[in-house]
């Protein structure tokens, strides 16, 4: 399920995830969808784009596969907005 990053279909963890966060997607999927729209529809390029971020800076959002890190690694730099 979702590029192998989700809990096993039908597991207790999967059921809880779907119950409390319906249609949740891994960071990589969200990033790729966002990147596609920004690049194809608005012409943004990673080398000429400054990522503005207002993600909560706590430890839960700053691990290697988390969305802020995935986006920072792609765009190269971040302007933290709060």
HELIX and SHEET records of a PDB file:
HELIX    1   1 UNK A    2  UNK A    4  5                                   3    
HELIX    2   2 UNK A   12  UNK A   20  1                                   9    
HELIX    3   3 UNK A   27  UNK A   42  1                                  16    
HELIX    4   4 UNK A   46  UNK A   48  5                                   3    
HELIX    5   5 UNK A   59  UNK A   61  5                                   3    
HELIX    6   6 UNK A   67  UNK A   75  1                                   9    
SHEET    1   A 2 UNK A  51  UNK A  53  0                                        
SHEET    2   A 2 UNK A  78  UNK A  80  1                                        
END                                                                             
